[in-house]
Amino acid sequence: MVRRRYLSLGLGELAAAGVFLTIAFAVVVPRLDDGSRPALWFALVPLLAVLVQAGIYWLFARSWVERHPMPTFLRRLYRALRQVDVALLVGGLLGVLVWLPDNFGTRLGVLAIWLFGVIEYVNYFLVRLSYPPRLWLSTVGQLRTPRLVRDLDTGR
């Protein structure tokens, strides 16, 4: 049952990354002026990085869940990626601010994309934010440790 759930989570995160990338190329980029495009990419790249890492994590986790700790190599890799993601988010924000679009709607959209990347990072590396809608209000305040962090803390 858990393996199936992790498969769904992994494929879902990878699909989300694919959807964001497809919409960016097919819908958003053609409508942006050349000066606004860098801001979009500075906002989108950190989000895509976190989503792809999360998707791969869930798919790999199927091999150890409920059996043994996260493999050492993956623990080291994801600990490093945690730091890389912070750098990507900070660099992304700096890039967004340098190339901040003049159009208010575009500016708001780019900042929202970057903020969504921050939320995904928090959800995977700091505090679990993702719960079923009917349980969200009653559960998010419990500040639970994300599954990935619990896996990173195994085998220390």
C-alpha positions in Angstrom: 0.0 0.0 0.0 2.8 2.5 0.9 4.8 1.5 -2.2 1.8 2.4 -4.4 1.4 5.7 -2.6 5.1 6.5 -3.0 4.8 5.6 -6.7 1.9 8.0 -7.0 3.7 10.8 -5.2 6.8 10.3 -7.2 5.1 10.3 -10.6 2.9 13.2 -9.4 5.9 15.4 -8.6 7.6 14.6 -11.9 4.4 15.2 -13.8 4.0 18.6 -12.0 7.5 19.6 -13.0 6.7 18.5 -16.6 3.5 20.6 -16.6 5.2 23.7 -15.2 7.9 23.4 -17.9 5.5 22.7 -20.7 3.3 25.7 -19.7 6.3 27.9 -19.4 7.6 27.0 -22.9 4.2 26.7 -24.7 2.1 29.5 -23.0 4.1 31.9 -20.9 7.4 32.5 -22.7 5.8 33.4 -26.0 3.7 36.1 -24.3 6.6 37.6 -22.4 8.9 40.3 -23.7 12.6 39.5 -23.8 13.3 41.5 -20.7 10.9 39.5 -18.5 12.0 36.0 -19.6 15.0 35.8 -17.4 12.9 36.5 -14.3 10.6 33.6 -15.2 13.5 31.2 -15.5 15.1 32.4 -12.3 11.8 31.7 -10.5 11.0 28.5 -12.3 14.4 26.6 -12.1 14.5 26.3 -8.3 10.9 25.0 -8.3 11.6 22.5 -11.0 14.7 21.3 -9.1 12.8 20.7 -5.9 9.9 18.9 -7.7 12.2 16.6 -9.7 14.3 15.8 -6.6 11.1 15.1 -4.7 9.7 12.9 -7.5 13.0 10.9 -7.7 13.1 10.6 -3.9 9.6 9.1 -3.7 10.3 6.6 -6.5 13.6 5.5 -4.8 12.0 5.4 -1.4 9.8 2.5 -2.6 12.9 0.3 -2.4 13.6 0.8 1.3 10.3 2.0 2.9 9.3 -0.2 5.8 12.4 -2.5 5.2 15.6 -0.6 6.0 17.1 2.9 6.2 17.7 5.2 3.2 20.9 4.1 1.5 23.9 6.1 2.6 24.7 7.4 -0.9 21.2 8.8 -1.3 21.3 10.3 2.2 24.5 12.1 1.3 23.1 13.2 -2.0 19.9 14.6 -0.6 21.7 16.4 2.2 23.8 18.1 -0.4 20.8 18.9 -2.5 19.2 20.5 0.5 22.0 23.0 0.5 22.0 23.3 -3.3 18.3 24.1 -3.2 18.8 26.9 -0.8 21.4 28.4 -3.1 19.1 28.0 -6.1 16.2 29.7 -4.2 18.4 32.6 -3.1 20.0 32.9 -6.5 16.5 32.7 -8.1 15.2 35.5 -5.9 18.2 37.7 -6.8 17.7 37.0 -10.5 14.0 37.7 -10.2 14.7 41.0 -8.5 17.3 42.0 -11.0 15.0 41.2 -14.0 11.8 42.1 -12.3 9.2 42.6 -15.0 7.6 46.0 -15.4 4.1 44.5 -15.9 2.4 44.1 -12.5 0.6 40.8 -13.5 3.8 39.3 -14.8 5.7 40.4 -11.7 3.1 38.9 -9.5 3.2 35.6 -11.5 7.0 35.3 -11.4 7.1 36.0 -7.7 4.3 33.4 -7.1 6.3 30.8 -9.0 9.4 31.5 -6.9 7.3 31.4 -3.7 5.8 28.1 -4.7 9.4 26.8 -5.0 10.0 28.0 -1.4 6.9 26.3 -0.2 7.9 23.0 -1.9 11.3 23.3 -0.3 9.8 23.9 3.1 7.5 20.9 2.6 10.3 18.5 1.8 13.1 19.8 4.0 11.7 21.7 7.0 8.1 21.2 7.9 5.5 19.0 6.3 2.8 21.2 4.6 1.1 18.7 2.4 -2.0 16.9 3.7 -5.3 15.9 2.3 -7.6 19.0 2.0 -10.1 17.8 4.6 -7.3 17.4 7.2 -5.1 20.3 6.2 -6.3 22.9 8.8 -6.3 20.5 11.7 -2.9 18.9 10.8 -0.5 21.5 9.3 -0.2 23.2 12.7 1.4 20.1 14.2 4.6 21.0 12.4 5.5 17.4 11.5 8.9 16.4 10.2 8.8 15.6 6.5 9.3 12.0 5.5 12.5 12.9 3.5 14.1 14.5 6.6 13.2 11.5 8.7 14.9 9.3 6.1 17.9 11.7 6.1 18.2 11.3 9.8 18.2 7.5 9.7 21.5 5.6 10.0 23.5 8.5 11.4 
